Amino acid sequence: MRSMEIRLPIYEALVNHINHNPTSLHVPGHKYGSLFVEDALETFEKILSIDATEITGLDDLHAPSGVIKEAEILTAQLYGVKRSFLLVGGTTSGNLAMILSTCEAGDLVFVQRNCHKSILHALQLARVEPVFLYPEIDESTQTPIGVSFETFKSAIKQYPDAKAVILTYPNYYGQALNIERLIDCAHAHNMRVLVDEAHGAHFIVGSPFPPSALSMGADIVVQSAHKTLPAMTMGSFLHVNSKRVDDKKLSFYLQVFQSSSPSYPIMASLDIARVYLQTFIEKDDKSNVLSQLSDFQQKIFVMGLEPVQSTDKLITQDPLKLILQASCNGYELQHALEREQVYVELADPLNVLCIFPLGNIPQKEELLLRFQRAMSSLTNKKNVKVNEVSKPISNPFVKLSYSYEEMNNKNKKRVPLSQASGYIAAQEVIPYPPGVALVMSGEKITDEQITQCFELKILGARFQNEETIWNDGILVIDE
């Protein structure tokens, strides 16, 4: 990649503004931190000094013409795309705008089944007709990955009028199933390709990291910069990569789903994340990061922790996502680490997921000592038996029993989850993280799903709306 000028237009404008000792007669109410709770001021003071609003010289996220526009142009240049947008509402806001701006009510669209809940919410708002494609399951980790090319081809044969395909790439665990053939096939059938690449903002670094969906031809891609780059929480990018996307329509929906008072600290952090990534690529710092990660894995392997890699040659694993297994279930390992003040991204019945930085591992030696102490508390644990995740063999793609509009007009009731088999769900059941629905609104609830819900609960998984689900029951269609 050619060297680019290092520019931080939003951050530089904020620093320049505050250096002129301005007087605030505008929002926000803390007035650059002069009005605040004293006990909290020391922690917040510096960030409050750049928490500004759309005043002269600082541009407007929803009609950029100055420093924000320059930052978006620089982002588009780095990622090699037609246009990039800065997001302050996370990838959730990007997913909503992406789908609402490219899909019309009544459109038949293919959707990867292990999508984030924000995708499901967007489908409901767009009033499309989704066909859910079941992903392949990785045997080593028992995690759903991506949709196979064969499944996609079969779906097209049965539903040739599909207008778009909505993919999740990579999965939450950083496992990426190559989707280039699938994208080419979708375009050959006049479909738009929409990708939730929340965990892949750093993929343009290149091998051994997975290829970005942008490099494989996806039309529109949303990335959570805050997940793997040094951006503040809720900072994301949205990239338009083809003429199949209407920029004006997309801009409208981004205004609908994001605040009219966007956070300048978040936008400035996206500026900084872009420059960090640009510099990382130009300095070619990959070998240092990969060397540290390899050394860390070797040392924890001796402790009895097994870093797990898929044996499937079609899957590329993001090196920053370390999947660990031990002689206990994932939740027990998570709790042991937390007792040592080590907080992982998530646990499931089999695995623990750690996300490492695209840079030096902080306090590496101390971290290894904490892992050692955590493992010492698990020495008497026995191997855990975990039920395998399955997908329908006879029909790897399914439609909902009712359209979203039909469901809105149906009577609903609550039934105990243990007795819900055969009912049509009228709400999602979502373990969080990762925020992937175990039960989707509009699908027929199966015995297998109910069993999985209770097994996860017993093992220690956390569910959204769990008090209502366990105490009052799940909301279903009353037929």
Secondary structure, 3 states (H helix, E strand, C coil): CCCCCCCCHHHHHHHHHHHCCCCCCCCCCCCCCCCCCHHHHHHHHHHHHCCCCCCCCCCCCCCCCCHHHHHHHHHHHHHCCCEEEEECCHHHHHHHHHHHHHCCCCCEEEEECCCEHHHHHHHHHHCCEEEEECCCEECCCCEECCCCHHHHHHHHHHCCCCCEEEEECCCCCCEEECCHHHHHHHHHCCCEEEEECCCCCCHHHCCCCCCCCCCCCCCEEEECHHHHCCCCCCCEEEEECCCCCCHHHHHHHHHHHCCCCCCHHHHHHHHHHHHHHHHHHHHCCHHHHHHHHHHHHHHHHHCCCEECCCCCCCEEECCCEEEEECCCCHHHHHHHHHHCCCCCCEECCCCEEEECCCCCCCCHHHHHHHHHHHHHCCCCCCCCCCCCCCCCCCCCEEECCCCHHHHHCCCEEEECHHHCCCCEECCCECECCCCECCECCCCECCHHHHHHHHHHHHHCCCECCHHHHHHHCEEEECC
